[in-house]
Amino acid sequence: MAEHQCSWDNNYPERPDRYTRVFKRCEELGLIKRCKYIASRLAEYQELLLKHTPAHIELLKSTKDCENISKMEELSSEYDAIFFHPATYRISLLAAGSTINLVENICKGNIQNGMAIIRPPGHHAMKAEYCGYCFFNNVALAAEVALRNNLSKRILIVDWDVHHGQGTQRMFYNDPRVVYFSIHRYENGEFWPNLRESDYHYVGEKCGEGFNFNVPLNKIGMTNADYIAIFQQVLLPMAYEFQPDLIIVSAGYDAALGCPEGLMRVTPACYAHLLSSLLCLASGKVAVILEGGYCLKSLAEGAALTLRTLLGDPCPMLDDLEPPCESIQDTILNVIYSHKPYWKCFQYQISYNLTFQASNNSHLPTVSFNGPITTPNSYETRNCYPIQNKEEITSINFELDSIIRSTNLTKALNRVCIVYDERMLKHCNIEDDCHPEKPSRISSIFAKHKDYNLLKRCYITEGRFASEQEILLAHNLDYVNSIKSTHQATIQDLEHLSSYFNSVYLHPETWTSARVSAGSLLQLVDNVLTRESQAGIAIARPPGHHATNDKACGFCIFNNIAIAAKYAVKFYKLKRVLIVDWDIHHGNGTQSILEDDPTILYISIHRYDNGNFFPHSKSANYSEVGVDEGIGFNVNIPWNKKGMGDPDYVAAFQQIVMPIAYQYNPELILVSAGFDACIADPLGGCKVSPEMYGHMTHWLSSLANGRVILTLEGGYNVNSIAHAMTMCTKALLGDPLVALEPYQAPSPSAVTTIMNVLETQKNYWPNLVFQKMLPAENVLPKAKMPRAKPTARLSSQESFLNSSINETPKNEEKQDENQEQPQELTDQDVQLDEELKNLKIDTCANNDESKQDDFNGKANKAVASSSKTNQSTTNSVEDSNETTLFHYLQDNLQALIDEKMFAVIPLNDCPHLDSVFDVPETGINIDDPCFECASTIENWICLQCYTVHCARSINKHALEHQQTTEHPLTLSFSDVSVWCYKCEAYIDNPRLYAARNIIHKCKFNADLPWTYSADTGSLDQC
């Protein structure tokens, strides 16, 4: 893939070292040897036809091995940002074929995920036009192959290249099976490719309406914070609703810091975070395909860290994030507004009526296009790209070198450490064997890990006793001594002491079990912070998060999580520790111990029921934000009804937990992992699936360099808690996550809670800026996609080599580019090809009558239609002796512009014509109904098996017939046109005349005019 290069300009940005530098950096980091190698291959012709026309393929093929540099450069000038090389065709086949091969291997389960380090890129390549360094659309071809072969049903394409992938967008614009999501520099159309269709209100059309997402960046200098906000506010909520079974990333790195084309400031490490957030979807089936990126250092580093993330290594910590810029705030709100009608997940911006005066908290979406209206007739082929001077290059390299040196790419020896100690089984309720907080809670979890074969994949260790000094980090001495006294207390003494506490039982071994429970978590903190293990799981009891400084509460003795957080701050000098408490009960003890501590952020998601759910404290409400120096470091997400499930927790994490956590940028994450919100818990009354806990764990693991420690809190159905904690461990091990149940919108009560929390916390977290009001009315103009024209097919290599450049099919297709801005159509925007000026209708009907008879022979035997002659037809043609097709189209120009009428130039050849069978002796009856649904409104007949099926606009049975049988060619009863599904084009060829003529005679009582010359592959030029 290093052969393809610009022969006349050595400084051309899309050059071979883009490929070699990426591969070299991956080798330097030891990544290549950890991967499974998938052999590259050439794309097959039939695969290319899925998304490209035969003319498109043949023209590129005709450049193969051409050594005439001047002619190649002249051909290149006909396309926007394209160069041709003698090896371009073969290398483009290799890039496309390798992408298809990678995606097929992922879909078939041969590999979990993968990365295609390829060139040339593909996402600008259109059906019949090369563009922007791209020849074949690698990603679109691979996606279409996966769909056609039933390897995938729902594909999410994420395009983070800084240029809009208009080629990919056009290929799936009306396809609801594919969501295309593009983040690109736009600047209101002033940035390349300067298309209206790159704006946010182009959301798809027909069946695909709502499935196209454009996130246009209208200023340069966008940072990590801006890109992460896009993912958190738009992409991930939509993706969890769409639930793809395959994700393909068009991974361009030209938004990376230092790229002269993007002028953005995304650091290489940020790409690891963006990708990590996608790996929890589609059961981890993610294919990353290299697109752009033209600063070699940031390209290589960004691509290498992307591959490192696919291999399961932790995401490097980012520098502290700035608040999202105002421009991206506007863009994100615009995208949400344009897609609100189609998606249930966008519920956090209330509506306002335009008839009332807007407030400061309202946003009015607008559309502005400042790009060019028309496109040039030819393009520059040299010095047509931004160039950085020596001072800029020196400064960029210095900054990148500093970033690369400071990026922590270390990983621990063990992926996960599990602490389990049977001494914690001794604490039990002597008087009530059925008490929910029982020893079997942890033994069942440990057994489930063994059932899943997880223990041999983890580092297993026993716990240790927490020292009294360590316990005193969170509790006072009197309370510690009172619990210590239980070791030698009588049953009566234990009952008397427990009566002072709320929902607590005591046992002679409580002191032992509680110290081991706290010590087990401390042992994990030591293990993770000394880099022995990447993450940790404490299968521990008794729980702790209800225990306050001086009291046991809610089955909890010592507050294990608060002790561990204080311990990490004191002994490891950490400045930022995040505690996430997803137990169904509010961790009142943890909050009270830490509420004035700015080094520890506490976030709790819990059932509140307006203060009527345990622990029945108003301090569990969203209004509690911390005290003194700890103000802003306490976040409560209180549910006010039972029955909360996965959609509610997904929304809480996406809207609150992860945005705040990313801005906080913790060095260590501790999770109070109670599973009493899980399905079938006797105390929680909620419906969270065990699999959901794995997703929450994965989300958190992208932070703190992967240093995440979970410790068991509540959860009282031993089966569900065992399953749920096992899902968490699997997530930390990097196993693909089980997909959640089909999406349901979060409950109205959950949405209200989330809105209240956001309104409160935005005073402390400046990235919570997206809860603005949006108009109830539709304020957007109609988004109108340009329509491409088919090109004539080049039949051989000589077609290019022996003709002048101005005679290539590109001239036919070039006119389409002058229609790229459909909002500003003028008469000059629709120009007809020069060939049409001389194509007269009159003489075509009489040419080669003998040839017509030959093609009509079997047809005349096969059908008995009207006995009328074609006298009237002949007369009407003769009456129009001076009329040309050009004049006719010119007279109806406004109808063309208004799309009340369409002009299509069919291909005169097709590689699938051999599949056409002769008309059967029984003939063709144009009144036959659809075979499947009996409709007679608009039908097509298959030219291979001659069965009748209805059109796409009816019930799509013709399309389904093709997909089932792979019969490519079909004939319309309505307009006598022939469509090839595989070429995706209309076809007009003598081989089709017999069948078409029968239909024509049935409809008009006259023969179809013969329009073919002696060369049966071309139309007569009259």
N, C-alpha and C positions, 0 to 999 in steps of 0.2 A: 504493500500500500504506500510505500515511499516513492514509487516510480512516478506517480501522477504529480506534475509540477508545471509551473508556467515557464515555457521555454524562452519567452522574450522579456521577462521581468523577474529577476532573481529575488526582488524584495516583496513579491506578492505575498500577502498575509497567509493565505491558505497554502502552506508549503509542507514539504515532507517532514521537517523536524517537529512539527506539531505532533505527529505520530510517534517519532522516535524518542522525543523527550518525555512524553507521557510513559511510554514503556520503560524507559531507563529509570525514571523516578520510582515506578512501581517495583522494579527490581532492587533498587537501592534500599527500599523499605522492607524487602523480603516478602513481598506480597505475591509475586508471580508463582513462586514455588509452593505456595499454600493453596493455589487454585487448581481446579480441574481444567485441563485444556480442551476446548471444543474446536475441532478442525474447521477451518474456513472453507467455504465453497462458493462457487459461482451461482448467482440467481438464475433460475430457469426462465425461458422465454414466457411460458404460460404464467409464471408467478409475476413477472413484470407487467403483463397485460391486465392483471387485477387492478392496477392503479394508473397505468400509462397507456397511451395509444401506440399502435404499431408504428406510426410515423415518428413518434418521439424516440422509440427504441432504435429504429432503423437509421435515423439521422446520426445518432451517437455512434452506432455501429459503423457507419460509413467513414468516421474519423479514425478508425482503427489503423494503426501503423502508418498513418499519413505523416510524412516528413516535411511537407511543404509548410514551413512555419508561418509565412506571410498569409497563406490561405487560411490556416487555422486561426490566426489572429483576426483575420477579416470575418470569419464565421463567429468568433467570440464576440465581436462588436455588435452582433445582432441580439445579444442577450445581456441581461443586467448582471454584472459581476460574475462573469463566467470566463474561464479559459479552457481550451481543449489541448490535449496532449495525445500522442500516439497510443499511450497506455490507458487513457481515461476510460474507455469503454470497458476494458477488462477489469480495471480496478474498481469501477463503479459496480460492475456485476459482483465482484468479490465483496464489496462493502454491503450490498443489499443481501446477497446470499448468506453472508456471515451473520447478519442481523436476524434473518429468518431462522437460521439454524439455532442461534442462541435462544430465541423465543420458543421455538418448538421443543428444545430440550428442557426448558423450564416448565412449559405446560405439560409435558409428558412425565415430569417428576424425575428426570435423570439428574437434574441439579436443582438446588433450591432457588438460586438467583444467579445473576451474572452481569458481566460488563463487556460490551463490544468496543474495543479500542480500534476504531476504524476511521478511514477517510477515503473518498470525499464524504462530507456530511450530506444530509438529505432533506431536512425539513422545509426548505424553500422550494424544492422541486415539485412542480405541478403536473397535472395529468398530461399536458402536452407542451411543457415549457421548462427549460433549464433556467435556474435562477440562483443567485447568491451562493456560488461555489458548489451548488447541489445539482445532481443529474437524475438520480433515482431516489425516490422518497423511502429511505430505508425503514423508518419506523412505521410509516403507513402501510408499506408492503407486508411487513412482519405482522402487524395487527390484522390486516385483511386475511392473511394466510391462517392465522389462529382462529379467526371467526369462521372462515369457509370450511375449515377442517374440524369444526366443533371442538377445538381445543380451549376455547374461551367463549363466554357469552357476554361479559361486560368488561370493557377495557378502559382504564384510565390512562390517558397520555398526559404526562406532566412535562411541559417544555419550559425549562428555565434559561434557555439561550436568550441573550439580550435582544436578539432580533425576532420579530414575530414570524412564526412558522406558518406562513399563509398557505403553503402547499398542503401541509397536514390538515389545516383547518378546512380547506375547501373539500378535501377528500372525504371528510366525515361530517360535513356541516348539517346534513339531514339524517344522520344515523344515530338513533337513540342507544345503540349498543356501545358507543364510544363517547366518552367525555374527553374533550380536548381542552386542556387548561394551560394557558400560555401567560408567562410574565415577561414583558418585553419593554424596552425603551420605545417611546412613542413621540413624546413632545408634541402632542396634538397634530400628528401627521408629518411633522418636519423631519423626523428621523426615518431612515431607511427601514422597511421598503416603502414608506410613504403611502400607506393604503388606509382608506376609510374603514375597511373591514377589520382593521386591527384594533378598533376602539371597543369599549366595554359593552356597548349596546348591541353588538353583533353576537347574538346568543344562540344561533342555529335557526333552522327553518324546517317546516313540515314536521315530520315525526321526530326530528332532532332538535326541535325548538327547546331551548333551555339547557342543552347539553354542550354548548360551546362557551367557554369562559376566556375572556381576554382581560388581563390586568395590565393596562397601559401605564407605563411610568413616564410622567410628564416633566421630569427634571433629571439631571444627572446627579451623581454623587450619592445614590441610594446606598444604604448600609445594611449590615446584618439585621438590625432591628426592623427595618422596613420589610425585608424578605420574610423574616419570621412572623411578622404581623400578618402578612398575606396568607401564609400557611395556616396560622391559628384562627384567623377570622373568616376565611373564605374556603380555602382548599380542603382542610381536614374536616370541617363540618359537612361539606358537600360529599366528600369521599366516603365518610361513614354512612351517609344516607344512600349513596349510589352503590356501595359495597361491591367494588370491582373484584373479579377473580383473576385479573392480571393487571399489572402496572408496568408501563413502559415510560422511561424517562428520556426525553430528548435533552441530553446533558451537554449544553454548551457552557463554556466557562468564560464567556466574554463579558459577563457582569462582574467578574472577579477583579479585584484591585489591580491596577496596572494595565488593563487591556485598553488599547487606544480606540477601539471601536465602541466599547460600552460606556467607558468613563464612569463606571460605578465603583463602589468600595466594599464589595462583598469579599470577606476573607476566605482563604481556602478551607479553613476549619468549618465555616458555616455550611458548606455543602454537605458535610457529614451529618449535621443536625437536620438539614432539610430532608435528606434521604432517610435518616433514622425514623423520622415521623411517618414515612410511607411504609416502612417494613412491617408495621403492625397490621397492614391491610392485605387483602388478597392471599391470605395464608403465607405471606412472605414471598410470593411469586413476583419478583421485581427484576426487570431487565433495564440496564442503564446503557444507553447508546450515545457514543461521542458525537457531538455536533460541532459547534464553534469554540472559539477561545484563541486569542492571538497575542497574548503576552505569555511567552513560553514558560516563564517561571511560575506564574500563578495558575496557568493552565495545567502544567504537570503536577503541581502540588494539590490543586483542587481535585483533579481526576484521581490521583493516588489516594487521597483521603476518602474519596467516594468508594473506591475499591476496598479500602481498609474497613469501611463501615459495612459493606456487603459481607465481609468475612467475619463480622461480629465483634470487632474491636470497639472499645468505648469511644464515644465522641469526645474530641478534645474540648476543654473548657474555652469559652469565648471570653473576650474582654467584655467589661460591663456594657450593656446595651444602652444606647441613647433612646429617648422617646421616638416613636415613629414621626417622620416629618409631616408637615401639614399637607404636602402634595399627596403623599401616600394615604393619608387619612381620607382625603377627598376621593381618591381612586377606589379605595376599598369600599367606601360607602356607595359609590356609584355602581360598583359591581354587585354589591348586595341588593341594591335597589332594582337593578335590571334583572336579577335572577330570583327575587322574592316570589314572583308568581309561580315559579316552577319547583321550588324546594321548600320543604318543611323546616329545615334547620335554621333558616334566617329569620329569627323571631325576636331579636334583641334591639330592634330599632322601631319604636312606635311610629304611627302615621299621624300626619297633620294635614289639614285641608288648606289648599292654596287660597281659599277665599278669606282665610283669617291671617292676621299678621304673623309672620314667622318670628320665632324667638331666636336667641343666640345659640340655643341648643338644637337648631334645625339645620338641615342640609338640603340644598336644591341641586339635583344633578343637572349638568349641562353637557352639551356636545359641541366641541369646537374642532374644526379641521383647518389647519394652516398649511397643509402640504400642497404639492403641485397638483394641478388639475389634469394635465396631460403628461405623457411620458415621451422621451426623445425617440427619434427614429433609429438612432444607433448609440452605442455606449462606449465610454473610454475603456481602453484595455491596459493602459499603463498609468502609474501614478494616480490611481483612482481610489485611494484609501488614505486614511489618516496616518501621519508619520510623526513620531515623537523625536524631539531633538535630544542631543547627548545629555544635556542637563536634566531633562525629564526622565530619561532612561536611568541615569545614575541615581536620582532621587527615588524612583520607583523600586529599583533593585535594592537600595539601602533599606527601604521600608519593608519590602517583602522578606529580605534576609533576616531582619529583626523579628518579624512575625513568625517565620519558620523556626528560628532558634528558640523562641519563647513558647512555641506550641508543644505541649506535653503529649508525646506519643507513647509513653510507657504504658505497659499493661502488666497486671499482676500474674503471678505464677499460677494461681488457681482462679477459675472463673467464679465459683460460688463456694462459700464456706457455710456449712450447716452446723449449728450447735444444738445438741440434744443431750439431756442428762436425766437419767431415771430418778435422781434424787428429787426432782420436781414433781414426781408422782405421789410423794408422801403426803402432801397437803391435800386433805379431803374433808368432807363434812361427815362427822362421826354419826350424827343423828339422822341424816337424810341422804341415802344412797342415790337418790334421783335428783339431787341438786344439779342445776345446769352447769355450774363451773366444777367439772369433775376431771379426774386424772386422764380418763380415756380421750379427752380432747386432744392432748398432745401425742398420745401413743397412736391414735388413729391417723394423725397427720404423718407421723414418721413411717407408719406401715404403708400408707398410700405412696409416699416417696419411693419406698422399696418396690412396690408393685409397678411403678413407672420406670424402674431401673435408673433412678436419678441419683441414688446414694453413691454409686460407683463413679459417677461423673462429677461429684462434688468432694470437697475436702471436709471430712466429718471430724468433729472434735467434741469433747465433753465440756460442760460449763465449768465455771469456777465460782468461788464465793466472792461476792462483793464485800470489800472491807467496810468497816463502820465509817471510816473517813470518806469513802466514796459515796456511801448512802447519805451521809450528811450534806452532800452537795445539793440535795433537794429536800431534805427533811430535817426537822429540829431534833436535838438530842433527846428530849423527853419522850418524843414519840418513838424514836428508834429503840430506846430502852424498854418502853412498854411492849413492843413487839418481841424484843429479845427475851423478855420475861416469860413468854409463852412456852419456851422450850422446857421449863420445869413446872409449868402450871398444871393444876388439876382441871378436870372437865368443868367443874363448877366455876373455877376462876376464869376459864376461857369463855364460858357463856356470859359471865358477868362483864368481862372486858369487851366482848363483841357487841354487847347491848349499847355501848357508847357510840358505835359506828353504824353507818347506814348500809344495809345489805352486805354484811361481811360475816363470814364464819371463821373460826380459829381452830387450830389443831396443834398438838405438841410439836409437830414437825413444820409448822408454818414458818418459823424463823429460818430453818434450814432451806426449805423450798424457796422462800422469798429471796433469800440472799443468793441462791444459785440462779434464780430467774434474773435478778438484776445483774449478777456477775456474768451470766451467759451473754447478755447484750454488750457488756463492757469488753468481753473477750472478742466479740465480733468487731467492735470499734477498733481495738488494737490490731486485729488481723487485717482489716481493710486499710487502715491508715498507715500501716507499715508495709503495705503493698504485697502482703502474702496472698491475699484474695481480692478479687475485684468487687464482689458484693457479698452480702450475707443474709442468712435466714436463721432467726432465733425461734426454735419451736419451744416456747417457754410459757410457764405458768407458775404462780398466779399472775394475772395481768396487772396493769399498773396505772392506766391513764386517769382513773378516777381518784387515786390517792393524792391528797393535798399535802402540804408541808407538815401538818400535824395530825392528820386523820386518815385511817383506812376508809375506803368507800367503794361501793359497787363491785364487790368481789376482789378489789385491788388492795395490795398491802404496801409495796413500795412502788414509787412511780419510776419504773424502769427507763422509760424513754426520756424523761426529764433528767434523770441521773446521767444517762449516756450523753445527752447533748451538753450538759454542763462539763462532763468529763472531757469531751472532745475539745471544747473551748479552752479549758484550763490546761490540759496536758499536751495538746497538739497545736495550741495557739491558733485554732481556726477562728475566723472572723464572721463566717456566715454558715450557720447550720439550719437546714430546713426540716421541720417536722410536718408530715402529712398524716392526719388522723382520719381514716375512713371507717372507723367503728361507727355503728349506728347510733351509739350514745355519745353525747358531747364529752370530751375529755376535760372535764371541769378542773381536775387536779393539775393536769399539765398546763392549762391556761393560767391558773392562779399562781403557779410556781414561776412561770416564765413571762408574765404579762408586762414586766418592766425591763426585760432584757432585750436590747437591740441586736445582740449577736445571734439570736435564735428566732426564726420566723415560724409561727405556729398557724397551720391551716387545718380546719376541721370541717368535715362534711358529716352532718348528723341529723337525726330526726328530732324535731323540736316541739311540734304541735302547739305552737304559741305558749310554750312553757309548761305544757301538760305531760310531757314525756320525760322519763328519767334522764338526768338527775333533777328535773323540775326547777331549773335555775334560769332567771332572766339573763344571766351572764352568757348564756349560749346563743343569744340573738346576734344578728348581723351588725348591730350598732356597737358591739363591744370590739374595740380596735387596739386595746393595750393601754397602758398607763405610763406616765412619766417618759423616760427615755425609750420605752417600748411602744409608744404610740405608733400605729401603722404596721406593727409586726404581729398583729393578731387578726386572723381572718376566719370568721364563722360563716358557714353556708348552712343555714337551718331549714330543713324540710318541715313543712307545716301540715303534712298529711302522710298517712301510711301508703304502702304500695309503690313506692318509688323504685324504678328499675333502671336498666342499662341506659336508655336514652337520656334520663335525667342526670346520671353520673357522667356520661359522655359530655353532655352540655356543660356541666359544672367544671369539668377539667378543661375543656376547650376554651371556655369563656373567662374563667377565673384562675384556676389553679396553675395552669401552664403559663399564661401570660405573666402572672405575678412571679412565679418561680423563675422564669427566664430573666426577668428584670432583676430579681434578687441575686441570681447567679451563685447558688450555694456551693460550698466546698464539700459538703457531706449531706446526704439525705437520710433521715430516719423515718420509718413508716410505722405508725401505730396501726397494725394490720388486724383490726377486728373484722370478723366475717359474719356479723349478726345482721347485716343488711342483705345477706344472701338468701336465695330462695329457700323456703321451708324452715327458716330459723324460728324457733318458738317465741323469741322475745322481740325481734326486729320488726316483723310485719312488712317487710319489703321484698322486692323481686329481682334483686341483682343476681346475674348469672355468675357461676364460678369463673367462666371464661373472661368476664369483664374485669376481674381483678388482675388477670394477666395483662390485659391491655393497659390498665392504669400503671402497673409496674413498669411496662415497657416505656411508656411516655416519660416517667420519671428518670429512667435509666440513661436518657440522653444527656442529663445534667450531671454536674459534679464529677466529670470524668468517669461516670459509671459507678461511683461509690454510693451504692444504695443498700441500706440494711433494713430488713423487715423484722419486726418482732410481734408475736401473737398477742392480741388483746382479747376481745370478746369473740363470740360465735359459738352457738350452743346446739347446733345440729351436727353431730360428729361426722356425718357423711359429707355434708356440703362444705364444712370448713376444711376437711381433708382434701377434697377436690379443689377448692378455691386456692389454698396455699400451695398445692402442687402446681397449679397454673402459674402462680407467681414465680416459683422456682424455675419452671421451664422458660418463662420469659427472661429471667436473669441469665439463663444458660444460652439464650439466643435461639431457642426453638421457635419455629413459626407459630404464630398465634392462631388459635381457633377463631374463625369468623363469628361475629355476633349474630343474633337472630335478625331477620329482616327488619329494617328500620321502622321505628315508630317515633313520632314527634315527642319531645319532652312534654310533660304534663303542664297545663296552665299554671298550676301551683308552683312547679319547679321554675318555670320561666319568671314568675313574679319574684321568687326568692333570688334568683340569679340577678335580675334587674336591680333589686334592692341592694344586694351586696356590691354590685358594680358602682352604683350611685354613691355608696358609702366609701368604698376603697379607692375610687378615682382621686380622692384628695391626697392619697399617699403613694399611689403607683401611677406615674404619668403616662404609661402605655395603655391605660384603660380609657381610651378616648373615642370609642366607636359607637357609643350608645346615643346617637343623635336621632332626631325625628326625621323621617323621610316622607315625601308627599304621598298622599293617598291616591292622587290622580296619576295618569300616565303622562309624563312630560317629555318623553323621548321621541325623536323622529323615527320614522320607519327605517330599519336597517335593510338595505337592498344590496344583495351580493351581485358582483359582476358575473356575466355569463361568458364562458370561454367558447371559442370556436374550434371545431376539429381541424386538424391539418391533413393535407394529402400525405399518402404514404410514400416514402422513398424506398424503392424496391431493391436497391443494390448499393454497394460501396461506391460504384462508379457514379451514381447520382450526385454525390457530393464532389468527388475528385474531378469529374469532367465538366462540371458546371461552374458558372460564376457564382459568387456568394449571393448576389442579389436574386438568384433564381431558386434559392433553397426554400423549403416550405415555411421557414421562419417568417418570410414576408407575409404569407397568408395569415399566420398566427399573430404577427406583430400588432395588427390592428386592434386586437383584443385589449392590449395594454392601454390603449387610449380610452378604454371604457372602464378603467379600474375605479374611477370615482363616480359611482352611479348617482350620487346626489346632485351632480352638476352637469348632467348630460346636455350637450348642444349638438347641432347638426354635424359638427366636425368630429364628434365623438364616435360616430358610426361611419366607418369608411369601408366600402366594399372592395374586394380583391380585384386586381387588374384583369384577371382571367374572366371575371363575370361580365366585363364590359363587352366582350365579343361573343358571349355565349348566347346565340339566337335560338329561340324556341322553335321557329318555323321549320327549318330544314331538318331538324333532328328527328322528326317523326318519320321521315321517308328513307333514312339512311339504312343501308344493309338489310333490305327487305328479305333477302334470301336467308340471311343469318337469323332474322326474326322468325321466319318460318321454321327453321331448324329447332329453335328453342321452344316453339309453340307446338311442335308435332304431338308429343305425348299429352300435352295439356288439352288439345282439342279433342282427343279421344277420351280424356278423363272426365270432361264436364259437358253437360248439355245445358247451355244457358240461352240467352236471347238469340233469336235467328236474325236479328237486325245486323246490318253491315256497319262498318265504321265510317259511313259516309258523313254523318254529322260531325264526328270528331275531326275527320280530315278537313272538312270545310272550315271548322272553327280555327284550326291551326293555320290554314292558308290565309284566313282573314287577318291573322296577326303577323303577317309576313315581316313587318319592320320592328316588331316588338322584341326586345331583348330582356333577359332576366334582370340585368342590371337596371334597365329603365323601370321595370316593374317594381323592384325593391326600392328604387329611388322615389317612385311615386307613393310608396307606402312607408316612407321613412319614419313618419311620426308614429305609426302603428307599431313599428319595430321598437322605437324608443320607449313607448308606453307599455311594451310587452303585451299588447293585444294581438300581436302576430310575431312569429319567430321565423328566422331564416337559418337553416342548418345545411352545411355542406357535407354530404355523406362521404365516407371513405369508399374508394372504388375498388378496394381489395381488402381481403381479410384472411388470416391464416386458418380460419375455421370453416371456409366454404366447402371443404371436402366432406363436412358432416351433413350437408344438405342432401336429403333423399328426394327422388323423383316424386311428383304428385301421384298419390294412389289412384287406381282406376276408378274408385268410387267418387273421386272428385273432392271438391271443397264446397261446403254449404256455409255461406256467411251468416246464416241465421242460427247456426248451432249455438247452444248455450255453453257456458263454462262447465267443464267436466265436474268440478268440485261443488260449485254453489248454484249452478243453473242460471247465472246472470247473463243477460244479453245486452247490457248497456255498452260495454267497451271490451272487446275480446281480441286475443292474439292467438295465432295458431303456430304450434311448434313445427319447424321445417325439417325435423328429423323423424318424429313419430306421428306428426299431424293430429295431435290432440289439441283441443281448444281450452283456453284458460283466460280468466279475467285479468284486467290491467291492475297496475299498482294503485290507481285511484279508486278501485272498487274493493277487492279483497286480496289483491297481491298473489293470486294463485298462479299466474304466469311466472312470476319471480320464484315462487316456491317450487314450481315444477322444474325450473332450470337448476335451482340449488340441489334438488333431489337427484335429477337425472344427468346434470351437467350437459344438457343439450343447449348449445350456445345461441342459435339463431331462431328468431321468432318474427312472424309477419302480422301486421296490424290489419284487422278488418276495417278500421276507421279511416286511415289515411294511406293504406297500401305501402307503408314504410316497413323496412326490415331493420331490426335492432339486434346487435350482437352483445350479449351480456358479458362475454369475456373481454371483448375489446372496449366495451362501454361506449359504443358509437353506432350511428346509423350506417348501413352498408348499401351501396348500389352497384350491382355487378350482374353481367349477363346470366350467370349461373342462377340468379334469383328470378329471372324474367318469367319463367313458366308459371310459377305459383302466383306471382304478383299479377300477371295478366289475367288469370282466372278470377281473382278478386275484383280486378278492375272491370272486367266484362260483366260480372254479376251486379256490380254497383251502377255502372254507367252505360251498359249495353254497347260497349265499344272496346277495341283493343287498346292496351296500354301503349303509348307511343314508344317506338324503339329509339333509344338515345345513345347507342353504343357504336363505336367505330370498329374498324377491322381489328384494331388492338383491343381485345375484349376487356382489358383492364382499365380503360379510360373512357371518359365521356367525349362525344364528338365536340370539337371546337368549330363552330360555324362562322 
